[in-house]
Structures are given as C-alpha cells and as structure tokens.
Amino acid sequence: MVSKEEDLLVLDDTNLDKPYAEKMDLVTYHWSGKHGRVIKGINLLTLLWTSDEKLIPCDFRVYDKPMGGSTKNESFRDILVEAGERGLKPGCVLFDSWYLAYATLSC
C-alpha cells in the first residue's frame, strides 16, 4: 500500500479528553494545546506514513509515564526504530519541536 522510501513519516500526539473520569486506567493529566491548559485524558502518540494525499497510520503508543511507562521521547524513538525495522525509509520525518533531542536525531 505504501512506497517504503522517499515519502514522509509524521509523528504527533493527541489527547483523548476524559473530563469526567474518576478512576479509569490510562487517564492522567496532560497539557492540551487545544484547550490551552492541563486537561484530564488519555495521551496517544500516532505515526502516519503520508504520500501525496494518502494518510496511513503505521504505529501508535499510549503515553503512560505515571504508571512506569516510557517518556514521550523514548516512545517516539521506539516508534522510529520499529518503522526502520519494518523497512520504512522516509525522505523526511515531521514532528513537534519539543521532541527534538540528540538521542532522537541519532535514531
């Protein structure tokens, strides 16, 4: 379905708002650019392969640091490594600047 070379990989995170959750697994507090404040919800990292107008989800991670999980940057690097192991060789990887770290750039 995809050309494994030259296209783009896009990584972004999103919050699934859960304002009324009292005791629900994976619901923690996260910064929301949409709301401009910290909100209660589930944070999801998603990796997309894009070519022209096609958007194909390739991988995702639920951010669960409070329960001993990886940081968002560690999860991001894991996703990139797995994409490479699957044979994806993008022409460019697009992501928010706050993911920028030397360890990430060396993936």
MODELLER restraints for C-alpha pairs under 7 A, 6 or more apart:
rsr = mdl.restraints
at = mdl.atoms
rsr.add(forms.Gaussian(group=physical.xy_distance, feature=features.Distance(at['CA:4:A'], at['CA:87:A']), mean=6.47, stdev=0.5))
rsr.add(forms.Gaussian(group=physical.xy_distance, feature=features.Distance(at['CA:4:A'], at['CA:88:A']), mean=4.74, stdev=0.5))
rsr.add(forms.Gaussian(group=physical.xy_distance, feature=features.Distance(at['CA:4:A'], at['CA:89:A']), mean=5.85, stdev=0.5))
rsr.add(forms.Gaussian(group=physical.xy_distance, feature=features.Distance(at['CA:5:A'], at['CA:88:A']), mean=6.23, stdev=0.5))
rsr.add(forms.Gaussian(group=physical.xy_distance, feature=features.Distance(at['CA:5:A'], at['CA:89:A']), mean=4.68, stdev=0.5))
rsr.add(forms.Gaussian(group=physical.xy_distance, feature=features.Distance(at['CA:5:A'], at['CA:90:A']), mean=5.17, stdev=0.5))
rsr.add(forms.Gaussian(group=physical.xy_distance, feature=features.Distance(at['CA:5:A'], at['CA:91:A']), mean=6.68, stdev=0.5))
rsr.add(forms.Gaussian(group=physical.xy_distance, feature=features.Distance(at['CA:6:A'], at['CA:89:A']), mean=6.59, stdev=0.5))
rsr.add(forms.Gaussian(group=physical.xy_distance, feature=features.Distance(at['CA:6:A'], at['CA:90:A']), mean=4.76, stdev=0.5))
rsr.add(forms.Gaussian(group=physical.xy_distance, feature=features.Distance(at['CA:6:A'], at['CA:91:A']), mean=4.03, stdev=0.5))
rsr.add(forms.Gaussian(group=physical.xy_distance, feature=features.Distance(at['CA:7:A'], at['CA:50:A']), mean=6.25, stdev=0.5))
rsr.add(forms.Gaussian(group=physical.xy_distance, feature=features.Distance(at['CA:7:A'], at['CA:51:A']), mean=5.42, stdev=0.5))
rsr.add(forms.Gaussian(group=physical.xy_distance, feature=features.Distance(at['CA:7:A'], at['CA:90:A']), mean=5.07, stdev=0.5))
rsr.add(forms.Gaussian(group=physical.xy_distance, feature=features.Distance(at['CA:7:A'], at['CA:91:A']), mean=5.37, stdev=0.5))
rsr.add(forms.Gaussian(group=physical.xy_distance, feature=features.Distance(at['CA:8:A'], at['CA:49:A']), mean=5.82, stdev=0.5))
rsr.add(forms.Gaussian(group=physical.xy_distance, feature=features.Distance(at['CA:8:A'], at['CA:50:A']), mean=5.26, stdev=0.5))
rsr.add(forms.Gaussian(group=physical.xy_distance, feature=features.Distance(at['CA:8:A'], at['CA:51:A']), mean=6.60, stdev=0.5))
rsr.add(forms.Gaussian(group=physical.xy_distance, feature=features.Distance(at['CA:8:A'], at['CA:90:A']), mean=5.22, stdev=0.5))
rsr.add(forms.Gaussian(group=physical.xy_distance, feature=features.Distance(at['CA:8:A'], at['CA:91:A']), mean=5.87, stdev=0.5))
rsr.add(forms.Gaussian(group=physical.xy_distance, feature=features.Distance(at['CA:8:A'], at['CA:92:A']), mean=5.18, stdev=0.5))
rsr.add(forms.Gaussian(group=physical.xy_distance, feature=features.Distance(at['CA:8:A'], at['CA:93:A']), mean=5.86, stdev=0.5))
rsr.add(forms.Gaussian(group=physical.xy_distance, feature=features.Distance(at['CA:9:A'], at['CA:47:A']), mean=6.79, stdev=0.5))
rsr.add(forms.Gaussian(group=physical.xy_distance, feature=features.Distance(at['CA:9:A'], at['CA:48:A']), mean=5.62, stdev=0.5))
rsr.add(forms.Gaussian(group=physical.xy_distance, feature=features.Distance(at['CA:9:A'], at['CA:49:A']), mean=4.71, stdev=0.5))
rsr.add(forms.Gaussian(group=physical.xy_distance, feature=features.Distance(at['CA:9:A'], at['CA:50:A']), mean=6.32, stdev=0.5))
rsr.add(forms.Gaussian(group=physical.xy_distance, feature=features.Distance(at['CA:9:A'], at['CA:90:A']), mean=6.16, stdev=0.5))
rsr.add(forms.Gaussian(group=physical.xy_distance, feature=features.Distance(at['CA:9:A'], at['CA:92:A']), mean=6.50, stdev=0.5))
rsr.add(forms.Gaussian(group=physical.xy_distance, feature=features.Distance(at['CA:9:A'], at['CA:93:A']), mean=4.76, stdev=0.5))
rsr.add(forms.Gaussian(group=physical.xy_distance, feature=features.Distance(at['CA:9:A'], at['CA:94:A']), mean=6.20, stdev=0.5))
rsr.add(forms.Gaussian(group=physical.xy_distance, feature=features.Distance(at['CA:10:A'], at['CA:47:A']), mean=5.65, stdev=0.5))
rsr.add(forms.Gaussian(group=physical.xy_distance, feature=features.Distance(at['CA:10:A'], at['CA:48:A']), mean=5.07, stdev=0.5))
rsr.add(forms.Gaussian(group=physical.xy_distance, feature=features.Distance(at['CA:10:A'], at['CA:49:A']), mean=6.46, stdev=0.5))
rsr.add(forms.Gaussian(group=physical.xy_distance, feature=features.Distance(at['CA:10:A'], at['CA:93:A']), mean=5.86, stdev=0.5))
rsr.add(forms.Gaussian(group=physical.xy_distance, feature=features.Distance(at['CA:10:A'], at['CA:94:A']), mean=4.75, stdev=0.5))
rsr.add(forms.Gaussian(group=physical.xy_distance, feature=features.Distance(at['CA:10:A'], at['CA:95:A']), mean=6.05, stdev=0.5))
rsr.add(forms.Gaussian(group=physical.xy_distance, feature=features.Distance(at['CA:11:A'], at['CA:46:A']), mean=5.69, stdev=0.5))
rsr.add(forms.Gaussian(group=physical.xy_distance, feature=features.Distance(at['CA:11:A'], at['CA:47:A']), mean=4.58, stdev=0.5))
rsr.add(forms.Gaussian(group=physical.xy_distance, feature=features.Distance(at['CA:11:A'], at['CA:48:A']), mean=6.45, stdev=0.5))
rsr.add(forms.Gaussian(group=physical.xy_distance, feature=features.Distance(at['CA:11:A'], at['CA:94:A']), mean=6.30, stdev=0.5))
rsr.add(forms.Gaussian(group=physical.xy_distance, feature=features.Distance(at['CA:11:A'], at['CA:95:A']), mean=5.12, stdev=0.5))
rsr.add(forms.Gaussian(group=physical.xy_distance, feature=features.Distance(at['CA:12:A'], at['CA:45:A']), mean=5.79, stdev=0.5))
rsr.add(forms.Gaussian(group=physical.xy_distance, feature=features.Distance(at['CA:12:A'], at['CA:46:A']), mean=5.61, stdev=0.5))
rsr.add(forms.Gaussian(group=physical.xy_distance, feature=features.Distance(at['CA:12:A'], at['CA:47:A']), mean=6.82, stdev=0.5))
rsr.add(forms.Gaussian(group=physical.xy_distance, feature=features.Distance(at['CA:12:A'], at['CA:95:A']), mean=6.18, stdev=0.5))
rsr.add(forms.Gaussian(group=physical.xy_distance, feature=features.Distance(at['CA:12:A'], at['CA:96:A']), mean=6.98, stdev=0.5))
rsr.add(forms.Gaussian(group=physical.xy_distance, feature=features.Distance(at['CA:13:A'], at['CA:43:A']), mean=6.78, stdev=0.5))
rsr.add(forms.Gaussian(group=physical.xy_distance, feature=features.Distance(at['CA:13:A'], at['CA:44:A']), mean=5.40, stdev=0.5))
rsr.add(forms.Gaussian(group=physical.xy_distance, feature=features.Distance(at['CA:13:A'], at['CA:45:A']), mean=4.24, stdev=0.5))
rsr.add(forms.Gaussian(group=physical.xy_distance, feature=features.Distance(at['CA:13:A'], at['CA:46:A']), mean=6.10, stdev=0.5))
rsr.add(forms.Gaussian(group=physical.xy_distance, feature=features.Distance(at['CA:14:A'], at['CA:43:A']), mean=5.74, stdev=0.5))
rsr.add(forms.Gaussian(group=physical.xy_distance, feature=features.Distance(at['CA:14:A'], at['CA:44:A']), mean=5.35, stdev=0.5))
rsr.add(forms.Gaussian(group=physical.xy_distance, feature=features.Distance(at['CA:14:A'], at['CA:45:A']), mean=6.59, stdev=0.5))
rsr.add(forms.Gaussian(group=physical.xy_distance, feature=features.Distance(at['CA:15:A'], at['CA:32:A']), mean=6.92, stdev=0.5))
rsr.add(forms.Gaussian(group=physical.xy_distance, feature=features.Distance(at['CA:15:A'], at['CA:41:A']), mean=6.07, stdev=0.5))
rsr.add(forms.Gaussian(group=physical.xy_distance, feature=features.Distance(at['CA:15:A'], at['CA:42:A']), mean=5.59, stdev=0.5))
rsr.add(forms.Gaussian(group=physical.xy_distance, feature=features.Distance(at['CA:15:A'], at['CA:43:A']), mean=4.54, stdev=0.5))
rsr.add(forms.Gaussian(group=physical.xy_distance, feature=features.Distance(at['CA:15:A'], at['CA:44:A']), mean=6.28, stdev=0.5))
rsr.add(forms.Gaussian(group=physical.xy_distance, feature=features.Distance(at['CA:16:A'], at['CA:41:A']), mean=5.35, stdev=0.5))
rsr.add(forms.Gaussian(group=physical.xy_distance, feature=features.Distance(at['CA:16:A'], at['CA:42:A']), mean=5.03, stdev=0.5))
rsr.add(forms.Gaussian(group=physical.xy_distance, feature=features.Distance(at['CA:16:A'], at['CA:43:A']), mean=6.29, stdev=0.5))
rsr.add(forms.Gaussian(group=physical.xy_distance, feature=features.Distance(at['CA:17:A'], at['CA:40:A']), mean=6.22, stdev=0.5))
rsr.add(forms.Gaussian(group=physical.xy_distance, feature=features.Distance(at['CA:17:A'], at['CA:41:A']), mean=4.41, stdev=0.5))
rsr.add(forms.Gaussian(group=physical.xy_distance, feature=features.Distance(at['CA:17:A'], at['CA:42:A']), mean=6.66, stdev=0.5))
rsr.add(forms.Gaussian(group=physical.xy_distance, feature=features.Distance(at['CA:18:A'], at['CA:40:A']), mean=5.65, stdev=0.5))
rsr.add(forms.Gaussian(group=physical.xy_distance, feature=features.Distance(at['CA:18:A'], at['CA:41:A']), mean=4.46, stdev=0.5))
rsr.add(forms.Gaussian(group=physical.xy_distance, feature=features.Distance(at['CA:19:A'], at['CA:40:A']), mean=5.46, stdev=0.5))
rsr.add(forms.Gaussian(group=physical.xy_distance, feature=features.Distance(at['CA:19:A'], at['CA:41:A']), mean=6.74, stdev=0.5))
rsr.add(forms.Gaussian(group=physical.xy_distance, feature=features.Distance(at['CA:26:A'], at['CA:42:A']), mean=5.86, stdev=0.5))
rsr.add(forms.Gaussian(group=physical.xy_distance, feature=features.Distance(at['CA:26:A'], at['CA:64:A']), mean=6.19, stdev=0.5))
rsr.add(forms.Gaussian(group=physical.xy_distance, feature=features.Distance(at['CA:27:A'], at['CA:40:A']), mean=6.45, stdev=0.5))
rsr.add(forms.Gaussian(group=physical.xy_distance, feature=features.Distance(at['CA:27:A'], at['CA:41:A']), mean=4.84, stdev=0.5))
rsr.add(forms.Gaussian(group=physical.xy_distance, feature=features.Distance(at['CA:27:A'], at['CA:42:A']), mean=4.94, stdev=0.5))
rsr.add(forms.Gaussian(group=physical.xy_distance, feature=features.Distance(at['CA:28:A'], at['CA:40:A']), mean=5.52, stdev=0.5))
rsr.add(forms.Gaussian(group=physical.xy_distance, feature=features.Distance(at['CA:28:A'], at['CA:41:A']), mean=5.65, stdev=0.5))
rsr.add(forms.Gaussian(group=physical.xy_distance, feature=features.Distance(at['CA:28:A'], at['CA:42:A']), mean=6.48, stdev=0.5))
rsr.add(forms.Gaussian(group=physical.xy_distance, feature=features.Distance(at['CA:29:A'], at['CA:38:A']), mean=6.25, stdev=0.5))
rsr.add(forms.Gaussian(group=physical.xy_distance, feature=features.Distance(at['CA:29:A'], at['CA:39:A']), mean=5.45, stdev=0.5))
rsr.add(forms.Gaussian(group=physical.xy_distance, feature=features.Distance(at['CA:29:A'], at['CA:40:A']), mean=4.51, stdev=0.5))
rsr.add(forms.Gaussian(group=physical.xy_distance, feature=features.Distance(at['CA:29:A'], at['CA:41:A']), mean=6.27, stdev=0.5))
rsr.add(forms.Gaussian(group=physical.xy_distance, feature=features.Distance(at['CA:30:A'], at['CA:38:A']), mean=5.29, stdev=0.5))
rsr.add(forms.Gaussian(group=physical.xy_distance, feature=features.Distance(at['CA:30:A'], at['CA:39:A']), mean=5.53, stdev=0.5))
rsr.add(forms.Gaussian(group=physical.xy_distance, feature=features.Distance(at['CA:30:A'], at['CA:40:A']), mean=6.41, stdev=0.5))
rsr.add(forms.Gaussian(group=physical.xy_distance, feature=features.Distance(at['CA:30:A'], at['CA:41:A']), mean=6.99, stdev=0.5))
rsr.add(forms.Gaussian(group=physical.xy_distance, feature=features.Distance(at['CA:31:A'], at['CA:37:A']), mean=5.77, stdev=0.5))
rsr.add(forms.Gaussian(group=physical.xy_distance, feature=features.Distance(at['CA:31:A'], at['CA:38:A']), mean=4.24, stdev=0.5))
rsr.add(forms.Gaussian(group=physical.xy_distance, feature=features.Distance(at['CA:31:A'], at['CA:39:A']), mean=6.25, stdev=0.5))
rsr.add(forms.Gaussian(group=physical.xy_distance, feature=features.Distance(at['CA:32:A'], at['CA:38:A']), mean=5.76, stdev=0.5))
rsr.add(forms.Gaussian(group=physical.xy_distance, feature=features.Distance(at['CA:32:A'], at['CA:39:A']), mean=6.35, stdev=0.5))
rsr.add(forms.Gaussian(group=physical.xy_distance, feature=features.Distance(at['CA:43:A'], at['CA:62:A']), mean=5.97, stdev=0.5))
rsr.add(forms.Gaussian(group=physical.xy_distance, feature=features.Distance(at['CA:43:A'], at['CA:63:A']), mean=5.39, stdev=0.5))
rsr.add(forms.Gaussian(group=physical.xy_distance, feature=features.Distance(at['CA:44:A'], at['CA:60:A']), mean=6.97, stdev=0.5))
rsr.add(forms.Gaussian(group=physical.xy_distance, feature=features.Distance(at['CA:44:A'], at['CA:61:A']), mean=5.85, stdev=0.5))
rsr.add(forms.Gaussian(group=physical.xy_distance, feature=features.Distance(at['CA:44:A'], at['CA:62:A']), mean=4.61, stdev=0.5))
rsr.add(forms.Gaussian(group=physical.xy_distance, feature=features.Distance(at['CA:44:A'], at['CA:63:A']), mean=5.94, stdev=0.5))
rsr.add(forms.Gaussian(group=physical.xy_distance, feature=features.Distance(at['CA:45:A'], at['CA:60:A']), mean=5.37, stdev=0.5))
rsr.add(forms.Gaussian(group=physical.xy_distance, feature=features.Distance(at['CA:45:A'], at['CA:61:A']), mean=5.08, stdev=0.5))
rsr.add(forms.Gaussian(group=physical.xy_distance, feature=features.Distance(at['CA:45:A'], at['CA:62:A']), mean=6.24, stdev=0.5))
rsr.add(forms.Gaussian(group=physical.xy_distance, feature=features.Distance(at['CA:46:A'], at['CA:59:A']), mean=5.99, stdev=0.5))
rsr.add(forms.Gaussian(group=physical.xy_distance, feature=features.Distance(at['CA:46:A'], at['CA:60:A']), mean=4.35, stdev=0.5))
rsr.add(forms.Gaussian(group=physical.xy_distance, feature=features.Distance(at['CA:46:A'], at['CA:61:A']), mean=6.65, stdev=0.5))
rsr.add(forms.Gaussian(group=physical.xy_distance, feature=features.Distance(at['CA:47:A'], at['CA:57:A']), mean=5.96, stdev=0.5))
rsr.add(forms.Gaussian(group=physical.xy_distance, feature=features.Distance(at['CA:47:A'], at['CA:58:A']), mean=5.54, stdev=0.5))
rsr.add(forms.Gaussian(group=physical.xy_distance, feature=features.Distance(at['CA:47:A'], at['CA:59:A']), mean=5.10, stdev=0.5))
rsr.add(forms.Gaussian(group=physical.xy_distance, feature=features.Distance(at['CA:47:A'], at['CA:60:A']), mean=6.00, stdev=0.5))
rsr.add(forms.Gaussian(group=physical.xy_distance, feature=features.Distance(at['CA:48:A'], at['CA:55:A']), mean=6.25, stdev=0.5))
rsr.add(forms.Gaussian(group=physical.xy_distance, feature=features.Distance(at['CA:48:A'], at['CA:56:A']), mean=5.39, stdev=0.5))
rsr.add(forms.Gaussian(group=physical.xy_distance, feature=features.Distance(at['CA:48:A'], at['CA:57:A']), mean=4.41, stdev=0.5))
rsr.add(forms.Gaussian(group=physical.xy_distance, feature=features.Distance(at['CA:48:A'], at['CA:58:A']), mean=5.47, stdev=0.5))
rsr.add(forms.Gaussian(group=physical.xy_distance, feature=features.Distance(at['CA:49:A'], at['CA:55:A']), mean=5.92, stdev=0.5))
rsr.add(forms.Gaussian(group=physical.xy_distance, feature=features.Distance(at['CA:49:A'], at['CA:56:A']), mean=5.11, stdev=0.5))
rsr.add(forms.Gaussian(group=physical.xy_distance, feature=features.Distance(at['CA:49:A'], at['CA:57:A']), mean=6.31, stdev=0.5))
rsr.add(forms.Gaussian(group=physical.xy_distance, feature=features.Distance(at['CA:49:A'], at['CA:58:A']), mean=6.46, stdev=0.5))
rsr.add(forms.Gaussian(group=physical.xy_distance, feature=features.Distance(at['CA:50:A'], at['CA:56:A']), mean=6.28, stdev=0.5))
rsr.add(forms.Gaussian(group=physical.xy_distance, feature=features.Distance(at['CA:59:A'], at['CA:79:A']), mean=6.91, stdev=0.5))
rsr.add(forms.Gaussian(group=physical.xy_distance, feature=features.Distance(at['CA:63:A'], at['CA:72:A']), mean=6.54, stdev=0.5))
rsr.add(forms.Gaussian(group=physical.xy_distance, feature=features.Distance(at['CA:65:A'], at['CA:71:A']), mean=5.86, stdev=0.5))
rsr.add(forms.Gaussian(group=physical.xy_distance, feature=features.Distance(at['CA:73:A'], at['CA:99:A']), mean=5.92, stdev=0.5))
rsr.add(forms.Gaussian(group=physical.xy_distance, feature=features.Distance(at['CA:77:A'], at['CA:104:A']), mean=5.82, stdev=0.5))
rsr.add(forms.Gaussian(group=physical.xy_distance, feature=features.Distance(at['CA:77:A'], at['CA:107:A']), mean=6.73, stdev=0.5))
rsr.add(forms.Gaussian(group=physical.xy_distance, feature=features.Distance(at['CA:81:A'], at['CA:107:A']), mean=6.65, stdev=0.5))
